[in-house]
Amino acid sequence: MILLSLIWLLQDFAQLLLMGICMIPDIFLLTILFIALLPEKSKEEQSKLVWIAFFGGLLWDLRWTNLPGLSSAISGGVIGLACFIWQKLPAIGRTPFAFMAVSAFCELVYALGHYFFWTIPSQSALRQFIVQQLIAVPVIIIFAWLFGRASERNG
């Protein structure tokens, strides 16, 4: 929980530094997704992480957006959907590549949800959206690599 709080604060600080330049990818969401999809996580632990994503999104909304509840609903929903899909995959299919695909999907859905509710001119919003997704690619690759390493340790 402390790690997730620090990640949330780090993301908030990075967004503050890059305000007006670009939106940063949701590292908090990707961290929760990484933890939730680790092989040893039970459904109960995943449910707790869905709620943590919800409350982290609510804090983000109260800090940054003009539509409280948007980030929290998207975060909780995306993590819940990802956990559901992950449970339906056979164990042999839970690879780092599958994790990368699920992470990319979650980041894209999260960013698209915000894109449609931004109150800035569409050209500027589109540029920020594209830059955000380009920045998200290396972050997702790093999380996929970490997932692969964690999966190897667990057999």
C-alpha positions, 0 to 999 in steps of 0.5 A, spaced: 500 500 500 505 504 501 508 503 494 502 504 491 501 511 495 508 513 493 507 511 485 501 515 486 505 521 488 510 520 483 505 520 478 502 527 481 509 530 481 511 528 474 504 531 471 505 537 475 512 538 472 509 536 465 503 540 465 502 544 459 506 539 455 503 532 455 499 528 459 503 522 463 501 515 462 497 512 468 503 509 472 499 508 478 494 504 474 499 500 470 502 498 477 496 496 480 495 492 474 502 489 474 500 487 482 493 484 480 496 480 474 502 476 478 501 469 478 500 468 486 494 473 486 488 471 488 481 473 486 480 476 493 487 480 493 485 482 486 478 485 488 482 489 493 486 492 488 480 494 484 478 498 490 485 501 491 484 503 483 478 506 484 480 510 490 486 512 487 482 515 481 478 518 485 484 522 488 486 524 481 479 526 479 479 531 485 486 533 484 486 534 476 480 533 473 473 537 473 469 531 472 470 527 479 468 520 479 471 519 471 478 516 473 475 512 479 470 509 474 475 508 469 480 505 473 476 500 477 472 498 471 479 497 467 482 493 473 476 489 474 475 487 466 483 486 466 482 481 472 476 478 469 479 477 462 486 474 465 482 469 469 479 466 463 486 465 460 489 459 460 495 458 465 499 457 459 497 463 455 499 468 461 505 470 458 509 477 458 506 478 451 499 477 453 500 482 459 503 487 455 497 487 450 492 487 456 496 493 459 496 497 453 488 496 452 487 498 459 492 504 458 488 506 451 481 505 454 483 510 460 486 515 456 480 515 451 476 516 457 479 522 459 480 524 452 473 525 450 472 529 457 477 534 456 475 541 455 481 543 451 481 545 444 481 538 440 487 539 436 491 540 443 488 534 446 489 530 440 497 532 440 497 530 448 493 524 447 498 521 442 504 524 446 501 520 452 500 514 448 507 514 446 510 515 453 506 509 455 509 504 450 516 504 454 513 504 461 508 498 458 514 494 456 518 495 462 512 492 466 511 486 461 519 485 462 518 485 470 512 481 469 516 476 465 521 476 471 516 475 476 513 469 472 519 466 472 521 466 479 514 463 480 515 457 476 
